[in-house]
Amino acid sequence: MHRSPLLAQLDAYNPINSEEIAFKKDMRCFITENEHCFERTLSSGHITGSAWVVNYSFSKALLTHHSKLDRWLQLGGHADGNTDIIAVASKEAEEESGLQSLELVSKSIFDIDIHTIPAHKIEPEHLHYDIRFLFKADENEILHVSSESKSLKWIPLEQLSVYTRCNKSILRMADKYLER
């Protein structure tokens, strides 16, 4: 079963807050019940892979100002059929930032989130079942803003709430990172 590796990673993930515990249960059901969960053509929702990228001094996170959603978010995107979600997160982070110094910190899941993406043009409202991994990179490397973004910025962790409008998903990742 092409979903087995992701289900095994999810089973190994031990969230500590109630929101992520519920996400894990819902995500596991979604993956088990939807053979095409890695395809964005599944209109109810699909798996996405994200990278929580921090600098080498562990004081900043790299966020993108997403063009379509008009919000500051972590780097990431659609699996588009790829069942290796670490590879998806890595590819998306590199494409969206141009960073060549990206290093995966751990193959273990760092965070999970299920969030609603609003309808846009012909695309209906749907859910992103987001699997997130921790990466580090050189903040002095030149960034390349992709067409999906308005901007990229290394943001001090203590200033994230200003940029993210107190997005609890982003702040949860920052808190987890700081607890490490």
C-alpha positions as a printed NumPy array, in Angstrom:
array([[  0.   ,   0.   ,   0.   ],
       [  1.551,   3.301,  -1.09 ],
       [  0.128,   5.006,   2.025],
       [  1.811,   2.647,   4.495],
       [  5.06 ,   4.635,   4.946],
       [  3.17 ,   7.842,   5.786],
       [  0.82 ,   5.97 ,   8.126],
       [  3.873,   4.477,   9.892],
       [  5.421,   7.945,  10.273],
       [  2.134,   9.261,  11.611],
       [  1.815,   6.336,  14.034],
       [  5.313,   7.082,  15.356],
       [  4.425,  10.744,  15.916],
       [  3.4  ,  11.545,  19.499],
       [  1.657,  14.906,  19.707],
       [  1.255,  16.385,  23.165],
       [ -1.491,  18.957,  22.693],
       [ -5.171,  18.083,  22.25 ],
       [ -5.481,  19.82 ,  18.88 ],
       [ -2.714,  17.75 ,  17.298],
       [ -4.034,  14.566,  18.927],
       [ -7.341,  15.183,  17.121],
       [ -5.483,  16.065,  13.893],
       [ -3.561,  12.784,  14.054],
       [ -6.756,  10.755,  14.404],
       [ -8.522,  12.649,  11.588],
       [ -5.458,  12.549,   9.341],
       [ -5.037,   8.806,   9.815],
       [ -8.694,   8.243,   8.869],
       [ -8.369,  10.498,   5.827],
       [ -5.247,   8.705,   4.551],
       [ -6.728,   5.25 ,   5.185],
       [-10.048,   6.057,   3.496],
       [ -8.703,   7.953,   0.467],
       [ -6.486,   6.047,  -1.926],
       [ -5.78 ,   9.291,  -3.83 ],
       [ -4.928,  11.361,  -0.741],
       [ -1.632,  12.509,  -2.323],
       [ -3.396,  14.025,  -5.36 ],
       [ -4.677,  17.589,  -5.415],
       [ -7.463,  16.364,  -7.694],
       [ -9.116,  14.916,  -4.569],
       [-11.464,  17.869,  -4.135],
       [-12.291,  17.337,  -0.44 ],
       [ -8.631,  17.679,   0.541],
       [ -5.149,  16.268,   0.12 ],
       [ -1.789,  15.675,   1.765],
       [  0.702,  18.544,   1.765],
       [  4.291,  18.665,   3.004],
       [  5.817,  21.637,   4.794],
       [  9.212,  22.716,   6.082],
       [  9.672,  24.624,   9.329],
       [ 13.011,  26.235,   8.462],
       [ 15.155,  27.8  ,  11.185],
       [ 18.54 ,  29.495,  10.978],
       [ 21.729,  27.988,  12.362],
       [ 21.612,  30.13 ,  15.516],
       [ 18.073,  28.86 ,  16.178],
       [ 16.699,  32.389,  16.582],
       [ 14.707,  32.903,  13.351],
       [ 12.265,  31.057,  11.111],
       [ 11.953,  31.542,   7.363],
       [  8.412,  32.415,   6.293],
       [  6.871,  33.202,   2.943],
       [  4.19 ,  35.792,   2.321],
       [  1.896,  33.571,   0.26 ],
       [  0.443,  35.374,  -2.762],
       [ -2.899,  33.574,  -3.036],
       [ -3.647,  33.389,   0.695],
       [ -2.057,  36.776,   1.543],
       [ -0.601,  35.402,   4.785],
       [  2.85 ,  34.652,   6.214],
       [  3.315,  30.88 ,   6.318],
       [  5.944,  28.162,   6.481],
       [  7.283,  26.862,   3.169],
       [  5.471,  23.893,   1.679],
       [  3.056,  22.587,  -0.868],
       [  1.133,  19.796,  -2.553],
       [  2.384,  16.226,  -2.745],
       [  1.103,  15.926,  -6.34 ],
       [  1.271,  12.151,  -6.177],
       [  4.593,  11.901,  -4.323],
       [  4.168,   9.648,  -1.286],
       [  7.553,  10.678,   0.206],
       [  6.403,  13.671,   2.219],
       [  9.9  ,  14.546,   3.451],
       [ 10.927,  14.872,  -0.199],
       [  7.832,  16.994,  -0.867],
       [  8.652,  19.35 ,   2.025],
       [ 12.299,  19.603,   0.958],
       [ 11.464,  20.213,  -2.716],
       [  8.852,  22.845,  -1.897],
       [ 11.175,  24.643,   0.535],
       [ 13.966,  24.751,  -2.036],
       [ 11.658,  25.855,  -4.869],
       [ 10.012,  28.567,  -2.761],
       [ 13.237,  29.971,  -1.288],
       [ 16.125,  29.034,  -3.563],
       [ 18.038,  27.833,  -0.488],
       [ 20.803,  25.346,  -1.243],
       [ 21.867,  25.018,   2.395],
       [ 18.659,  23.298,   3.558],
       [ 19.327,  20.453,   5.982],
       [ 16.709,  18.091,   7.349],
       [ 17.102,  18.033,  11.137],
       [ 15.069,  14.856,  11.682],
       [ 13.12 ,  12.361,   9.594],
       [ 10.484,  12.361,  12.322],
       [  7.37 ,  14.453,  11.866],
       [  7.769,  17.838,  13.573],
       [  4.134,  18.997,  13.448],
       [  0.809,  18.211,  11.795],
       [ -2.083,  20.461,  10.931],
       [ -5.403,  20.276,   9.135],
       [ -6.591,  23.594,   7.777],
       [ -9.178,  24.902,   5.357],
       [ -8.12 ,  26.457,   2.075],
       [-10.758,  28.861,   0.758],
       [-12.321,  28.451,  -2.681],
       [-10.312,  30.154,  -5.426],
       [-11.429,  30.528,  -9.044],
       [-12.589,  27.017, -10.059],
       [-11.03 ,  25.294,  -7.025],
       [-13.557,  24.553,  -4.243],
       [-12.884,  25.055,  -0.551],
       [-10.929,  22.04 ,   0.691],
       [ -8.665,  20.784,   3.467],
       [ -4.895,  20.511,   3.574],
       [ -3.641,  17.628,   5.687],
       [ -0.219,  19.116,   6.326],
       [  2.767,  17.045,   7.49 ],
       [  5.642,  19.241,   8.671],
       [  9.358,  18.563,   9.106],
       [ 12.129,  20.554,  10.776],
       [ 14.917,  21.968,   8.592],
       [ 17.769,  24.382,   9.182],
       [ 19.512,  26.666,   6.707],
       [ 21.993,  29.503,   6.382],
       [ 20.134,  32.799,   6.848],
       [ 22.914,  34.636,   4.963],
       [ 22.235,  32.737,   1.756],
       [ 20.495,  34.806,  -0.916],
       [ 16.763,  34.08 ,  -1.077],
       [ 14.833,  33.774,  -4.334],
       [ 11.146,  34.625,  -4.115],
       [  9.015,  32.284,  -6.238],
       [  5.909,  33.249,  -8.179],
       [  3.812,  31.78 ,  -5.347],
       [  5.101,  34.374,  -2.888],
       [  5.096,  38.095,  -2.346],
       [  8.135,  37.948,  -0.084],
       [ 10.417,  35.757,   2.033],
       [ 11.779,  36.792,   5.382],
       [ 13.811,  35.424,   8.255],
       [ 11.673,  36.426,  11.235],
       [ 12.909,  36.416,  14.835],
       [ 10.86 ,  33.819,  16.713],
       [  9.644,  36.373,  19.24 ],
       [  8.147,  38.479,  16.406],
       [  6.238,  35.697,  14.627],
       [  2.844,  36.667,  16.064],
       [  3.139,  40.119,  14.465],
       [  3.637,  38.652,  11.   ],
       [  1.281,  35.696,  11.278],
       [ -1.689,  37.488,  12.879],
       [ -1.258,  35.125,  15.817],
       [ -1.752,  32.048,  13.592],
       [ -1.839,  29.33 ,  16.242],
       [ -0.416,  26.736,  13.853],
       [  2.732,  28.798,  13.233],
       [  3.056,  29.769,  16.887],
       [  2.686,  26.105,  17.909],
       [  5.685,  25.21 ,  15.719],
       [  7.723,  28.06 ,  17.202],
       [  6.836,  26.941,  20.722],
       [  7.796,  23.349,  19.916],
       [ 11.051,  24.487,  18.464],
       [ 11.871,  26.653,  21.475],
       [ 11.062,  23.734,  23.808],
       [ 13.683,  21.58 ,  22.06 ]])
